[in-house]
Amino acid sequence: MAWVTWRQNRIQLLAGGALLMAVVLLALGTGPGIRDAFEQQNLSSCLPPATRSGCDIIVRHFQSEHDTLALVARYLVFLPALIAAFVGAPLLARELEHGTYRLAWTQGVTRRRWLLSQTLLLSVATVAGALALSAIVMWWRLPFDRLEGRMSPRRFEIEGVVVPAYALFALALGVFSGALLKRIVPAMTVALAAFVAVRLAVSNFLRPRYMGPEHDTAAGLTPSTHAHDWVLSNSLVDALGRQISAARENLAIEHAQNAGIEAQEYLLSLGWRRAVSFQPADRFWTFQAIEAAIFVGLAAAIVLVTLRLVQRTPA
């Protein structure tokens, strides 16, 4: 089965290997320069809670200097979607669309064993490649993570153990779409759409609730630093804890200006303060484990459903 799997999927596997190698070469070519810049500008002295003079300017300069490369790294979040479309979806859809499943499933190998063997072998390759990708991204992003943290969604989703979990889920989803639709292009389209929908649902609705957020209320109007945390909300509230709308804030500032009062002092006299709700940075690996377990569990469930679907497919 290993040889058959390789023959049928060699183009996708070779393309994936080439893409991974390109990422490795790009990381090795740019990573040392970024680390040297981080050390030469002594950015470690600007890490919270340090208050070195001029840190804001230095940090912004460093980020703007390497912003393009950091943006390229964020696009790696789309790679699992490509696995769903180009590796998972054709696995069964190709056989069912062309009718070759009749030959494949009558050669002394049951359809259950055929599907499990192909899926397992592709899963091993997918997880290995995703782990390598995650490792090189974490190594490359280390200077940025020290400055910005890893908890915000755009960083959380391209590092750690969630990367292979996303890839495994994408593969299972693609295989299921192929078994369900029996056509390659529709299966690819549905797999892509379903993968994006599930990812967005988990990111927007489940992840903020893995653990109860913490809350910080500043005595003044300027919030305490949460540079490495995932800030869920950052709003101005009144003495009763009710959120202040932008229109109400502007009206109060205008009133203070008309009365010749310093705006911040006036807002403080009203009992207004800054309230922040956040997920602390030290929950990164806990959240990674929870989200990886969710996607691995979904992948396992999808594989079981696909097996039942395949067993009911007329020979």
Summary of the structure (lengths in Angstrom):
residues: 315
radius of gyration: 25.3
end to end distance: 19.9
largest distance: 89.8
contacts: 991
relative contact order: 0.12
helix: 72%
strand: 7%
